[in-house]
Amino acid sequence: MKNVKLFSYQVLIFLVISGCGISSKSDPSTGPEMIKASINYHDPEGQWTNFKGTLFFEDSLPPHREDRVYQVELDNSNSEMTYSIEGLKYQVIQDSVVNLEGEVEEERALRMRNYYTYLWGLPMKLNDPGTIIEEEVSDEILNGKTYHVIRIPYEKDIWYFYLEPETYRMAAYKFYQDEPNEKGEIIYLDGELEHNGMKIPQNRTWYRTEIPEFLATDKLVKIEGEN
């Protein structure tokens, strides 16, 4: 009788464990699923869309160029950006440019707006309408470590995003302007700054892909924000 009870108890435990396994979600396996997991790691509460605050930067540039200190104010819900560096300050509201100090060409101001709102908003910006995240995922070794790689084609550039298999943290990305000849740039991410639950990559070091040329390191020194 005692053996029967023990057997029944073991069966019950097995069924409970099996049931838990059946109801649990499987690990991400496709590109869209992995990008979703990466967004959940970096911005679990969906803060970036309505982020309003200031990012403070320092740049380390090649020896022939001067390092820079500057700041970027963002109001993402209203599509506003204000860029400030010594001798130059301008604001971009939607697609309108206002020079507040010095002067910048409209085309450059819009390009810089796209740069800061896209790159510093990754991977969250991969939720933008029209973004095509390819289903197939590859694995690639980068600096001695294996990452999941997701390919996203845009109209002019082809982008690749490198995610850590354990956490789906974004560790690097690269883009090709000429994919057959591997002409483009790769950006390595290092460190994180946390702000209201968001984990923003802190250091971004740029290299060319076709030749081993260092381009710059962008360092996010601090974040000040209303949300």
C-alpha positions in Angstrom: 0.0 0.0 0.0 2.8 2.3 0.9 4.5 1.7 -2.5 1.2 2.5 -4.3 1.0 5.8 -2.5 4.6 6.6 -3.3 4.0 5.8 -7.0 0.9 7.9 -7.1 2.8 10.9 -5.6 5.6 10.5 -8.1 3.1 10.4 -11.0 1.4 13.6 -9.6 4.7 15.5 -9.4 5.6 14.4 -12.9 2.2 15.6 -14.3 2.6 19.0 -12.5 6.1 19.5 -13.9 5.0 18.4 -17.4 2.0 20.7 -17.3 4.3 23.6 -16.4 6.5 22.7 -19.3 3.6 22.6 -21.7 2.3 26.0 -20.6 5.6 27.8 -20.6 6.6 29.9 -23.6 9.4 28.5 -25.8 12.5 30.5 -26.4 12.6 33.0 -29.2 13.6 31.3 -32.5 12.8 33.8 -35.3 14.2 37.3 -36.0 11.0 39.2 -35.0 10.8 37.1 -31.7 14.4 37.8 -30.8 14.1 41.5 -31.6 11.0 41.6 -29.3 13.0 39.9 -26.6 15.8 42.4 -27.0 13.4 45.3 -26.7 12.0 43.7 -23.6 15.5 43.6 -22.2 16.4 47.2 -23.0 13.0 48.8 -22.4 10.7 46.5 -20.6 8.1 49.2 -19.8 8.0 50.8 -23.2 9.5 54.1 -22.0 11.5 55.2 -25.1 8.4 56.2 -27.2 7.5 58.9 -24.8 11.0 59.7 -23.5 11.6 63.4 -22.7 15.1 64.3 -21.5 18.7 65.1 -22.3 21.5 62.8 -23.3 25.0 64.1 -22.5 27.9 62.8 -24.8 31.6 62.8 -25.1 33.3 61.7 -28.4 36.7 60.1 -28.8 37.9 60.7 -32.3 40.9 59.7 -34.4 44.1 61.6 -33.6 43.7 64.1 -36.5 40.3 65.2 -35.1 39.3 67.0 -31.9 37.2 65.2 -29.3 33.8 66.8 -28.6 31.4 67.3 -25.7 27.8 68.0 -26.5 24.2 67.2 -25.5 21.0 66.2 -27.2 17.5 67.0 -25.8 14.7 64.7 -27.0 11.0 64.9 -26.7 10.1 61.7 -28.6 6.3 61.9 -28.2 6.4 65.3 -30.1 9.2 64.4 -32.5 11.5 67.2 -31.2 15.3 67.3 -30.8 17.6 70.1 -29.7 21.3 69.7 -30.4 23.9 71.8 -28.4 27.6 72.0 -28.8 30.0 74.9 -28.3 29.1 77.6 -30.9 26.1 75.7 -32.3 22.6 75.0 -31.2 19.6 74.0 -33.3 16.2 72.5 -32.9 14.3 70.0 -35.1 10.5 69.8 -34.7 9.0 67.2 -36.9 10.8 68.2 -40.2 11.3 71.9 -39.4 14.7 73.2 -38.4 15.3 76.3 -36.2 18.9 77.7 -35.7 19.2 79.0 -32.1 23.0 79.7 -32.2 25.3 79.5 -35.2 23.9 77.9 -38.3 23.4 74.4 -39.6 22.1 73.3 -43.0 18.6 71.8 -42.9 19.7 68.5 -44.6 22.4 68.0 -42.0 20.1 68.8 -39.1 17.5 66.3 -40.3 20.2 63.7 -40.8 21.5 64.3 -37.2 18.0 64.0 -35.9 17.6 60.7 -37.6 20.9 59.5 -36.3 20.2 60.3 -32.6 16.6 59.2 -32.5 17.3 55.9 -34.3 20.7 54.8 -33.1 20.3 55.8 -29.5 16.7 54.4 -29.6 17.8 50.9 -30.6 16.5 48.2 -30.4 13.2 50.0 -29.6 13.2 51.8 -33.0 13.0 48.4 -34.7 9.3 48.5 -33.8 8.8 51.4 -36.3 6.2 50.8 -39.0 7.7 49.5 -42.2 10.7 47.8 -40.5 11.2 44.3 -42.1 12.8 41.9 -39.7 13.8 38.8 -41.5 12.6 35.5 -40.0 15.9 33.5 -40.4 18.5 33.9 -37.6 22.2 33.1 -38.0 24.9 32.7 -35.4 28.2 34.5 -35.8 31.4 34.7 -33.6 32.4 38.3 -32.9 35.5 39.0 -30.7 35.5 35.4 -29.6 31.8 35.2 -28.5 28.8 33.7 -30.4 25.8 35.9 -31.0 22.4 35.6 -32.7 22.4 37.8 -35.8 19.2 39.3 -37.2 19.2 40.9 -40.7 17.0 43.9 -41.5 17.0 45.4 -45.0 16.2 49.1 -45.4 15.8 50.9 -48.7 19.5 52.0 -48.9 21.3 50.0 -46.2 21.3 46.4 -45.0 21.6 46.2 -41.2 22.7 43.3 -38.9 22.0 43.2 -35.2 24.0 41.0 -32.8 22.2 39.8 -29.7 23.5 37.9 -26.7 21.9 34.4 -26.7 21.4 34.4 -22.9 19.7 37.8 -22.4 19.1 39.2 -26.0 21.1 42.3 -25.0 22.2 44.1 -28.1 26.0 43.8 -28.3 26.8 45.2 -31.7 25.3 46.2 -35.1 26.6 46.8 -38.6 25.3 48.1 -41.8 26.3 47.7 -45.4 25.9 50.4 -48.0 27.3 47.9 -50.5 26.6 44.4 -49.1 28.3 42.3 -51.9 31.6 44.1 -51.2 30.9 44.3 -47.5 31.4 48.1 -47.5 29.9 49.7 -44.4 30.5 50.2 -40.7 30.3 48.1 -37.6 29.5 49.5 -34.1 30.5 47.6 -30.9 28.5 48.4 -27.8 29.9 48.4 -24.3 28.4 49.2 -20.9 24.9 50.4 -20.1 23.3 53.4 -18.4 20.0 52.7 -16.7 17.2 55.3 -16.7 13.7 54.6 -15.4 14.0 50.9 -16.3 15.6 51.5 -19.7 19.1 50.0 -20.3 20.8 52.2 -22.9 24.1 51.1 -24.3 26.8 53.5 -23.1 29.8 53.3 -25.4 29.5 52.9 -29.2 32.8 52.3 -31.0 32.7 52.6 -34.8 34.9 50.8 -37.4 34.8 50.4 -41.1 33.9 46.9 -42.3 36.0 46.9 -45.5 39.2 48.0 -43.8 40.2 48.0 -40.1 39.8 51.7 -39.6 38.7 53.2 -36.3 36.1 56.0 -36.8 35.0 57.2 -33.3 33.7 56.2 -29.9 30.5 57.9 -28.7 30.2 57.8 -24.9 26.9 58.5 -23.2 28.0 60.2 -20.0 24.6 60.6 -18.3 20.9 60.8 -18.9 18.6 63.4 -17.4 14.9 63.1 -18.0 11.4 63.9 -16.9 10.4 60.3 -17.6 
